[in-house]
Amino acid sequence: MLLAAGGAALLLGLWRAGRSHPHTVYRPERWRGWDWVVVSGAVLAAGVFLLPIFARGTIFYYPYPTLNWPDFDWRIGLATLGLIAPAIG
């Protein structure tokens, strides 16, 4: 009983607060030329950058990847030999 009275008081308070708040009628703005330029530029950029993502080759999924040795760059390997100099000396 007390819960119903509290709910009714809440609804009455919300109704009275809504009636005292002034409101306006929403009228959307008309799009001008620059609005169309901005939107068309955004659509063009999204199309250019998202097109490779949705290409047929990128959608391919294979759950068993192949194992390969990583590529070895001899310059990095030679530079890494300097790290064992303290162990040798």
LINBELFEN-V751889 format. One record per pair of residues at least 24 apart in sequence whose ideal C-beta (glycine too) atoms are under 7 Angstrom apart, sorted by sequence separation. I is the first residue (numbers start at 0). J is the second residue. D is the distance in whole Angstrom. If there is no record, write none. Layout:
i:I j:J d:D
i:I j:J d:D
This chain:
none
